[in-house]
Amino acid sequence: MIAFSKVVTNKVNHTFRSDCPTIFKSTGMALFDLVVAEMMYERAMAKQTGAYVHL
């Protein structure tokens, strides 16, 4: 298991694979969760990857 904070701060080189789902368990301050979610969204858009989910 790799700490998500190390992936976000580029302290580890992690490759996300489509055949191995990545799970992010969000706990803590809502502001931190929002910042992380925005960064993940921006990276996914830049790489043109991910899936749209209608809520």
The first five atom37 places (N, CA, C, CB, O) and aatype in JSON, in Angstrom:
{
  "aatype": [12, 9, 0, 13, 15, 11, 19, 19, 16, 2, 11, 19, 2, 8, 16, 13, 1, 15, 3, 4, 14, 16, 9, 13, 11, 15, 16, 7, 12, 0, 10, 13, 3, 10, 19, 19, 0, 6, 12, 12, 18, 6, 1, 0, 12, 0, 11, 5, 16, 7, 0, 18, 19, 8, 10],
  "atom_mask": [
    [1, 1, 1, 1, 1],
    [1, 1, 1, 1, 1],
    [1, 1, 1, 1, 1],
    [1, 1, 1, 1, 1],
    [1, 1, 1, 1, 1],
    [1, 1, 1, 1, 1],
    [1, 1, 1, 1, 1],
    [1, 1, 1, 1, 1],
    [1, 1, 1, 1, 1],
    [1, 1, 1, 1, 1],
    [1, 1, 1, 1, 1],
    [1, 1, 1, 1, 1],
    [1, 1, 1, 1, 1],
    [1, 1, 1, 1, 1],
    [1, 1, 1, 1, 1],
    [1, 1, 1, 1, 1],
    [1, 1, 1, 1, 1],
    [1, 1, 1, 1, 1],
    [1, 1, 1, 1, 1],
    [1, 1, 1, 1, 1],
    [1, 1, 1, 1, 1],
    [1, 1, 1, 1, 1],
    [1, 1, 1, 1, 1],
    [1, 1, 1, 1, 1],
    [1, 1, 1, 1, 1],
    [1, 1, 1, 1, 1],
    [1, 1, 1, 1, 1],
    [1, 1, 1, 0, 1],
    [1, 1, 1, 1, 1],
    [1, 1, 1, 1, 1],
    [1, 1, 1, 1, 1],
    [1, 1, 1, 1, 1],
    [1, 1, 1, 1, 1],
    [1, 1, 1, 1, 1],
    [1, 1, 1, 1, 1],
    [1, 1, 1, 1, 1],
    [1, 1, 1, 1, 1],
    [1, 1, 1, 1, 1],
    [1, 1, 1, 1, 1],
    [1, 1, 1, 1, 1],
    [1, 1, 1, 1, 1],
    [1, 1, 1, 1, 1],
    [1, 1, 1, 1, 1],
    [1, 1, 1, 1, 1],
    [1, 1, 1, 1, 1],
    [1, 1, 1, 1, 1],
    [1, 1, 1, 1, 1],
    [1, 1, 1, 1, 1],
    [1, 1, 1, 1, 1],
    [1, 1, 1, 0, 1],
    [1, 1, 1, 1, 1],
    [1, 1, 1, 1, 1],
    [1, 1, 1, 1, 1],
    [1, 1, 1, 1, 1],
    [1, 1, 1, 1, 1]
  ],
  "atom_positions": [
    [[0.85, -1.17, 0.0], [0.0, 0.0, 0.0], [0.9, 1.24, 0.0], [-0.97, 0.0, 1.22], [1.89, 1.3, 0.73]],
    [[0.54, 2.2, -0.81], [1.29, 3.45, -0.93], [0.44, 4.58, -0.38], [1.7, 3.73, -2.41], [-0.74, 4.7, -0.72]],
    [[1.02, 5.41, 0.46], [0.3, 6.57, 1.0], [0.0, 7.54, -0.14], [1.12, 7.27, 2.13], [0.89, 7.9, -0.91]],
    [[-1.25, 7.96, -0.22], [-1.66, 8.86, -1.3], [-0.91, 10.18, -1.25], [-3.17, 9.12, -1.23], [-0.62, 10.77, -2.29]],
    [[-0.58, 10.64, -0.05], [0.15, 11.9, 0.09], [1.51, 11.82, -0.6], [0.33, 12.26, 1.56], [2.0, 12.82, -1.12]],
    [[2.13, 10.64, -0.61], [3.43, 10.49, -1.29], [3.27, 10.52, -2.81], [4.1, 9.18, -0.86], [4.17, 10.98, -3.52]],
    [[2.14, 10.03, -3.31], [1.88, 10.1, -4.75], [1.63, 11.54, -5.16], [0.68, 9.21, -5.14], [2.16, 12.01, -6.17]],
    [[0.83, 12.26, -4.38], [0.48, 13.64, -4.69], [1.71, 14.54, -4.67], [-0.55, 14.17, -3.7], [1.84, 15.43, -5.51]],
    [[2.62, 14.31, -3.74], [3.82, 15.15, -3.62], [4.99, 14.63, -4.44], [4.22, 15.26, -2.17], [6.11, 15.13, -4.33]],
    [[4.72, 13.61, -5.26], [5.74, 13.0, -6.14], [6.93, 12.44, -5.38], [6.23, 14.03, -7.15], [8.04, 12.43, -5.9]],
    [[6.71, 11.97, -4.14], [7.78, 11.34, -3.37], [7.98, 9.89, -3.8], [7.47, 11.41, -1.88], [9.01, 9.28, -3.5]],
    [[6.99, 9.33, -4.49], [7.11, 8.0, -5.07], [6.64, 8.07, -6.51], [6.29, 6.94, -4.26], [5.8, 8.9, -6.86]],
    [[7.17, 7.21, -7.33], [6.75, 7.13, -8.73], [5.77, 5.98, -8.84], [7.98, 6.94, -9.7], [6.17, 4.81, -8.84]],
    [[4.49, 6.29, -8.94], [3.47, 5.26, -9.0], [2.75, 5.34, -10.33], [2.47, 5.41, -7.84], [2.35, 6.42, -10.77]],
    [[2.57, 4.2, -10.97], [1.85, 4.12, -12.23], [0.48, 3.52, -11.97], [2.63, 3.28, -13.27], [0.36, 2.4, -11.47]],
    [[-0.55, 4.26, -12.32], [-1.92, 3.77, -12.17], [-2.24, 2.9, -13.36], [-2.93, 4.95, -12.04], [-1.99, 3.27, -14.5]],
    [[-2.81, 1.71, -13.09], [-3.11, 0.75, -14.14], [-4.61, 0.52, -14.23], [-2.39, -0.58, -13.9], [-5.3, 0.51, -13.21]],
    [[-5.09, 0.34, -15.45], [-6.53, 0.13, -15.64], [-6.98, -1.25, -15.15], [-6.9, 0.29, -17.12], [-8.16, -1.45, -14.85]],
    [[-6.05, -2.21, -15.07], [-6.42, -3.56, -14.62], [-6.31, -3.72, -13.11], [-5.55, -4.58, -15.31], [-6.58, -4.8, -12.57]],
    [[-5.9, -2.66, -12.42], [-5.75, -2.71, -10.97], [-6.34, -1.42, -10.39], [-4.25, -2.87, -10.55], [-5.68, -0.38, -10.42]],
    [[-7.56, -1.48, -9.87], [-8.21, -0.26, -9.4], [-7.46, 0.4, -8.24], [-9.62, -0.55, -8.97], [-6.86, -0.27, -7.4]],
    [[-7.51, 1.7, -8.23], [-6.91, 2.48, -7.16], [-8.01, 2.96, -6.24], [-6.08, 3.67, -7.72], [-9.03, 3.49, -6.7]],
    [[-7.82, 2.78, -4.95], [-8.83, 3.19, -3.98], [-8.26, 4.33, -3.15], [-9.25, 2.0, -3.07], [-7.15, 4.26, -2.63]],
    [[-9.04, 5.39, -3.03], [-8.66, 6.54, -2.21], [-9.69, 6.68, -1.12], [-8.55, 7.85, -3.07], [-10.85, 7.0, -1.39]],
    [[-9.29, 6.45, 0.12], [-10.18, 6.59, 1.26], [-9.97, 7.98, 1.83], [-9.94, 5.48, 2.34], [-8.9, 8.31, 2.34]],
    [[-10.99, 8.77, 1.75], [-10.9, 10.16, 2.18], [-11.33, 10.29, 3.63], [-11.76, 11.06, 1.27], [-12.47, 9.97, 3.99]],
    [[-10.44, 10.77, 4.46], [-10.77, 11.08, 5.85], [-10.06, 12.37, 6.22], [-10.37, 9.9, 6.82], [-8.98, 12.66, 5.7]],
    [[-10.63, 13.1, 7.1], [-9.98, 14.33, 7.53], [-10.76, 15.56, 7.13], [0.0, 0.0, 0.0], [-11.99, 15.54, 7.04]],
    [[-10.02, 16.63, 6.89], [-10.64, 17.92, 6.6], [-11.24, 17.96, 5.2], [-9.61, 19.04, 6.76], [-10.63, 17.49, 4.24]],
    [[-12.41, 18.51, 5.09], [-13.1, 18.6, 3.81], [-12.32, 19.46, 2.82], [-14.5, 19.16, 3.99], [-12.33, 19.17, 1.62]],
    [[-11.65, 20.49, 3.29], [-10.87, 21.36, 2.4], [-9.75, 20.57, 1.74], [-10.29, 22.55, 3.17], [-9.52, 20.71, 0.54]],
    [[-9.04, 19.74, 2.51], [-7.98, 18.91, 1.95], [-8.56, 17.95, 0.91], [-7.26, 18.12, 3.07], [-7.99, 17.77, -0.16]],
    [[-9.71, 17.35, 1.23], [-10.35, 16.43, 0.3], [-10.7, 17.14, -1.01], [-11.61, 15.84, 0.92], [-10.52, 16.58, -2.09]],
    [[-11.17, 18.36, -0.92], [-11.53, 19.13, -2.11], [-10.3, 19.45, -2.96], [-12.25, 20.43, -1.71], [-10.35, 19.35, -4.18]],
    [[-9.22, 19.83, -2.32], [-7.98, 20.15, -3.04], [-7.46, 18.91, -3.77], [-6.9, 20.68, -2.05], [-7.06, 19.01, -4.93]],
    [[-7.48, 17.77, -3.11], [-7.02, 16.53, -3.73], [-7.93, 16.14, -4.9], [-6.96, 15.39, -2.69], [-7.45, 15.74, -5.95]],
    [[-9.23, 16.26, -4.71], [-10.18, 15.91, -5.77], [-9.97, 16.81, -7.0], [-11.63, 16.04, -5.26], [-10.02, 16.33, -8.14]],
    [[-9.75, 18.09, -6.78], [-9.52, 19.0, -7.9], [-8.24, 18.64, -8.65], [-9.45, 20.46, -7.4], [-8.21, 18.66, -9.88]],
    [[-7.18, 18.31, -7.91], [-5.91, 17.94, -8.54], [-6.07, 16.66, -9.36], [-4.81, 17.77, -7.48], [-5.55, 16.55, -10.47]],
    [[-6.8, 15.69, -8.8], [-7.01, 14.44, -9.52], [-7.82, 14.68, -10.79], [-7.74, 13.42, -8.62], [-7.52, 14.1, -11.84]],
    [[-8.83, 15.54, -10.71], [-9.65, 15.88, -11.87], [-8.79, 16.54, -12.96], [-10.81, 16.8, -11.47], [-8.88, 16.18, -14.13]],
    [[-7.97, 17.51, -12.56], [-7.13, 18.22, -13.52], [-6.14, 17.28, -14.2], [-6.38, 19.36, -12.83], [-5.92, 17.39, -15.41]],
    [[-5.55, 16.37, -13.45], [-4.61, 15.42, -14.05], [-5.32, 14.47, -15.01], [-3.88, 14.62, -12.96], [-4.8, 14.15, -16.07]],
    [[-6.5, 14.02, -14.62], [-7.26, 13.12, -15.5], [-7.65, 13.83, -16.8], [-8.53, 12.6, -14.78], [-7.56, 13.24, -17.87]],
    [[-8.07, 15.08, -16.7], [-8.42, 15.83, -17.9], [-7.2, 16.04, -18.79], [-9.04, 17.19, -17.52], [-7.3, 15.92, -20.01]],
    [[-6.05, 16.34, -18.19], [-4.83, 16.56, -18.96], [-4.41, 15.29, -19.7], [-3.7, 17.04, -18.04], [-3.89, 15.35, -20.82]],
    [[-4.63, 14.13, -19.07], [-4.26, 12.85, -19.69], [-5.39, 12.26, -20.51], [-3.84, 11.86, -18.62], [-5.24, 11.19, -21.11]],
    [[-6.51, 12.94, -20.54], [-7.71, 12.49, -21.25], [-8.07, 11.06, -20.85], [-7.51, 12.58, -22.77], [-8.23, 10.17, -21.69]],
    [[-8.18, 10.86, -19.54], [-8.49, 9.53, -19.0], [-9.58, 9.67, -17.94], [-7.23, 8.85, -18.4], [-9.92, 10.78, -17.54]],
    [[-10.11, 8.58, -17.51], [-11.13, 8.6, -16.47], [-12.49, 8.28, -17.07], [0.0, 0.0, 0.0], [-12.61, 7.94, -18.25]],
    [[-13.5, 8.39, -16.24], [-14.86, 8.07, -16.66], [-15.8, 9.12, -16.1], [-15.28, 6.65, -16.21], [-15.66, 9.53, -14.95]],
    [[-16.76, 9.54, -16.89], [-17.78, 10.47, -16.43], [-18.85, 9.67, -15.68], [-18.41, 11.27, -17.62], [-19.29, 8.62, -16.15]],
    [[-19.25, 10.16, -14.54], [-20.27, 9.51, -13.73], [-21.38, 10.52, -13.48], [-19.69, 8.97, -12.38], [-21.13, 11.59, -12.92]],
    [[-22.59, 10.18, -13.89], [-23.73, 11.05, -13.67], [-24.23, 10.85, -12.25], [-24.86, 10.78, -14.71], [-24.59, 9.73, -11.88]],
    [[-24.27, 11.9, -11.47], [-24.74, 11.79, -10.09], [-26.12, 12.38, -9.95], [-23.78, 12.49, -9.13], [-26.68, 12.39, -8.85]]
  ]
}
